Amino acid sequence: MHTLFDPATTEKMLLRIESITPKATRQWGKMTVDQMLAHCAKGLEMAIGIIKPKRVFIGRILGPLIRKKYSDESPFGQHSPTSDELRMTAPQNFDEEKQRLISLMKQFSSAGEKGATSHPHPFFGKLTPGEWGIGMYKHLDHHLRQFGG
Protein backbone atom coordinates (compact mmCIF):
# COMPACT_ATOMS: atom_id res chain seq x y z
CA MET A 1 0.00 0.00 0.00
CA HIS A 2 1.48 3.37 -1.04
CA THR A 3 1.57 6.17 1.51
CA LEU A 4 3.19 9.59 1.61
CA PHE A 5 4.63 8.62 4.97
CA ASP A 6 7.03 6.26 3.19
CA PRO A 7 10.20 8.17 2.13
CA ALA A 8 10.75 6.06 -1.01
CA THR A 9 7.16 6.60 -2.15
CA THR A 10 7.44 10.32 -1.44
CA GLU A 11 10.65 10.56 -3.46
CA LYS A 12 9.02 8.86 -6.45
CA MET A 13 6.04 11.19 -6.17
CA LEU A 14 8.33 14.24 -6.04
CA LEU A 15 10.02 13.09 -9.25
CA ARG A 16 6.62 12.76 -10.91
CA ILE A 17 5.66 16.29 -9.83
CA GLU A 18 8.98 17.65 -11.09
CA SER A 19 8.31 16.08 -14.49
CA ILE A 20 5.03 17.98 -14.97
CA THR A 21 5.35 20.93 -17.34
CA PRO A 22 3.04 23.85 -18.20
CA LYS A 23 2.38 22.13 -21.53
CA ALA A 24 0.95 18.98 -19.92
CA THR A 25 -2.50 18.23 -21.28
CA ARG A 26 -5.29 16.71 -19.27
CA GLN A 27 -6.58 13.25 -20.05
CA TRP A 28 -9.94 13.93 -18.36
CA GLY A 29 -11.69 16.58 -16.26
CA LYS A 30 -11.88 20.36 -16.48
CA MET A 31 -8.83 21.68 -14.62
CA THR A 32 -5.75 23.01 -16.34
CA VAL A 33 -2.34 21.80 -15.18
CA ASP A 34 -1.75 24.95 -13.08
CA GLN A 35 -5.17 24.53 -11.43
CA MET A 36 -4.39 20.87 -10.74
CA LEU A 37 -1.18 21.79 -8.91
CA ALA A 38 -3.07 24.35 -6.79
CA HIS A 39 -5.86 21.84 -6.13
CA CYS A 40 -3.37 19.19 -4.96
CA ALA A 41 -1.62 21.74 -2.74
CA LYS A 42 -4.99 22.59 -1.17
CA GLY A 43 -5.55 18.87 -0.57
CA LEU A 44 -2.30 18.66 1.36
CA GLU A 45 -3.19 21.83 3.29
CA MET A 46 -6.37 20.01 4.29
CA ALA A 47 -4.44 16.88 5.34
CA ILE A 48 -2.04 18.98 7.43
CA GLY A 49 -4.85 21.02 8.99
CA ILE A 50 -4.00 24.41 7.46
CA ILE A 51 -7.46 24.59 5.93
CA LYS A 52 -10.50 22.91 7.42
CA PRO A 53 -13.24 22.38 4.84
CA LYS A 54 -16.75 21.88 6.14
CA ARG A 55 -18.36 18.46 5.96
CA VAL A 56 -20.61 18.12 2.94
CA PHE A 57 -24.11 16.79 3.49
CA ILE A 58 -23.85 13.96 0.96
CA GLY A 59 -20.57 12.91 2.57
CA ARG A 60 -22.26 12.52 5.92
CA ILE A 61 -24.60 10.03 4.28
CA LEU A 62 -22.37 8.23 1.78
CA GLY A 63 -18.92 8.83 3.30
CA PRO A 64 -19.09 6.06 5.91
CA LEU A 65 -20.37 3.61 3.30
CA ILE A 66 -17.48 4.11 0.90
CA ARG A 67 -14.75 5.37 3.27
CA LYS A 68 -12.62 2.25 2.72
CA LYS A 69 -12.19 3.30 -0.97
CA TYR A 70 -10.17 6.31 0.24
CA SER A 71 -7.38 4.12 1.53
CA ASP A 72 -7.62 0.84 -0.39
CA GLU A 73 -5.51 -0.25 -3.38
CA SER A 74 -7.94 1.00 -6.05
CA PRO A 75 -7.19 4.30 -7.83
CA PHE A 76 -9.64 7.19 -7.62
CA GLY A 77 -12.22 7.37 -10.40
CA GLN A 78 -11.75 9.88 -13.19
CA HIS A 79 -14.64 12.15 -12.29
CA SER A 80 -14.56 12.04 -8.49
CA PRO A 81 -16.29 14.96 -6.77
CA THR A 82 -14.34 17.57 -4.83
CA SER A 83 -14.97 19.94 -1.96
CA ASP A 84 -15.75 23.57 -2.85
CA GLU A 85 -12.69 24.71 -0.84
CA LEU A 86 -10.43 22.62 -3.09
CA ARG A 87 -12.12 23.53 -6.40
CA MET A 88 -9.96 25.63 -8.74
CA THR A 89 -11.57 27.65 -11.51
CA ALA A 90 -9.27 30.67 -11.95
CA PRO A 91 -5.85 30.49 -13.63
CA GLN A 92 -2.95 29.87 -11.25
CA ASN A 93 0.79 30.58 -11.45
CA PHE A 94 2.27 27.25 -12.60
CA ASP A 95 5.75 27.68 -11.09
CA GLU A 96 4.48 29.02 -7.76
CA GLU A 97 1.89 26.25 -7.40
CA LYS A 98 4.39 23.54 -8.35
CA GLN A 99 6.83 24.74 -5.69
CA ARG A 100 4.04 25.12 -3.12
CA LEU A 101 2.89 21.57 -3.80
CA ILE A 102 6.42 20.21 -3.46
CA SER A 103 6.93 22.12 -0.20
CA LEU A 104 3.63 20.95 1.30
CA MET A 105 4.29 17.37 0.27
CA LYS A 106 7.69 17.41 1.97
CA GLN A 107 6.13 18.97 5.07
CA PHE A 108 3.35 16.37 5.23
CA SER A 109 5.67 13.45 4.56
CA SER A 110 8.45 14.45 6.94
CA ALA A 111 6.03 15.11 9.82
CA GLY A 112 4.81 11.53 9.58
CA GLU A 113 1.52 10.36 10.97
CA LYS A 114 1.70 12.81 13.88
CA GLY A 115 1.44 15.66 11.34
CA ALA A 116 -1.89 14.53 9.88
CA THR A 117 -4.93 16.57 10.87
CA SER A 118 -7.57 15.31 13.25
CA HIS A 119 -10.13 17.50 11.47
CA PRO A 120 -12.63 15.36 9.54
CA HIS A 121 -12.35 14.96 5.79
CA PRO A 122 -15.20 16.91 4.10
CA PHE A 123 -16.62 13.75 2.51
CA PHE A 124 -15.27 10.73 4.43
CA GLY A 125 -15.30 12.19 7.94
CA LYS A 126 -12.84 11.17 10.65
CA LEU A 127 -9.74 9.51 9.16
CA THR A 128 -6.79 7.90 10.87
CA PRO A 129 -3.34 9.35 10.13
CA GLY A 130 -2.59 6.22 8.11
CA GLU A 131 -5.69 6.80 5.99
CA TRP A 132 -4.59 10.39 5.36
CA GLY A 133 -1.16 9.20 4.16
CA ILE A 134 -2.65 6.66 1.76
CA GLY A 135 -5.46 8.96 0.62
CA MET A 136 -3.10 11.83 -0.14
CA TYR A 137 -0.91 9.48 -2.17
CA LYS A 138 -3.96 8.32 -4.12
CA HIS A 139 -5.13 11.91 -4.66
CA LEU A 140 -1.76 13.03 -6.04
CA ASP A 141 -1.41 9.88 -8.14
CA HIS A 142 -4.89 10.47 -9.58
CA HIS A 143 -4.10 14.02 -10.68
CA LEU A 144 -0.59 13.29 -11.93
CA ARG A 145 -2.06 10.52 -14.10
CA GLN A 146 -4.67 13.03 -15.25
CA PHE A 147 -1.80 15.07 -16.76
CA GLY A 148 0.41 12.21 -17.87
CA GLY A 149 2.83 12.36 -14.95
Buried (B, 14 or more C-beta within 10 A) or exposed (E): EBBBBBEEBBEEBBEBBEEBEEEBEBEEBEBBBBBBBBBBBBBBBBBBEEBEBEBBEEBEEEBEEEBEBBBEEEEBEEEEEBBEBBEBEEEBEBEEBBBBBBEBBBBBBEEEEEBBBEBBBBBBEEBEBBBBBBBBBBBBBBBBBBBBB
